[in-house]
Structures are given as structure tokens and as C-alpha cells.
Amino acid sequence: MKKLVVLTLVLAVASGAHAALTLVDVPTDPINIGDSISILVNNSDDGAYSGWLQITDQAVADYDGDPVFTAAGDTAGQSTMEVYAPDPGWYTFTVSSLDPENPIVAGDHIQVNIVGISEGSSVLGLYDSDGVTLLDSATINVIPEPMTIVLLGMGGLFLRRRRS
């Protein structure tokens, strides 16, 4: 019974260690097709950690290049970011530093650039190191640029006029 209690406590502490990860600078307004936005991964705690990023619908919004570490997220050049080959919508990352002169401190650690591809909604998910526990998410709504809407509307009017 003691082993079970200790195991439960260890798992609770380990899973609670990543509770400080959040997405910041998340846009509240929709973006236009072709526009890019930047979202930051922030850790309010000091120390190394790992996790996953996922874009749910890459036909609507996709990564605009690979996610990159900020200076605070890669203080000693030892942090890693890799695309998950079976599903390019997923990235696995580890923020770490073995250099005691350059520890990982709280702050914005990863910058994710996202571009609007087509009209709709997609979600950027931030997951714990297990790839299952969702820590935070951001919905990205993509709309056609206003001129595209105007052109589509005018085209519809011309088609209607021709049929009359």
C-alpha cells in the first residue's frame, strides 16, 4: 500500500510540474487567409521540461516554418525541437540546459508561427510530455480576406443578372 501511495504522489508531482505551461499572445480576432500570427509558449516555473505541440487541421492553419526557441528557451543551445514524422502536425520539444551558468528560467520559451491556409477553424494544442494531457489550447479562426468576399459577392450578382 505504501508503494502505491508513493507512486501516486510521484505521478502527481510530475504531472503538476508542467501545469505552468501556457500559450500567450493568442489572437482573439480571426486572421485572413495568407496572414501569419505568432503564439508563444510560456513557462512560469524555472527548470527543464518537455512537451508536444499540435495543429489539429493543417488544411485551415499550418506552421509557418518550424517552431523556434527564444533566447530564454535555449540558454545553452541544448533544447531540441523535432517534427513527429508520422504526423507533421505534431512537434515534440525539450527545453533544457545542463550548463549551471545558463539555467532555464521562467519566461516565453518557444515561438510558434501559424499561417492561415483556408477558411475554417483549427486548434493549436500544447500537451504535456506524455502527448495526451492537454495543458492549453488556442483556436485559430481563418476567414477569407475582405476583398475575396467582395469579389465572390460581385460574381454571384453577375451570375444572377445573366440568368434573369
PyMOL commands that set and color helices and strands:
alter all, ss='L'
color gray80, all
select helices_A, chain A and resi 2-16+71-73+146-163
alter helices_A, ss='H'
color red, helices_A
select strands_A, chain A and resi 21-24+31-32+36-43+49-55+61-63+68-69+80-83+90-95+107-116+120-127+134-143
alter strands_A, ss='S'
color yellow, strands_A
deselect
rebuild
show_as cartoon
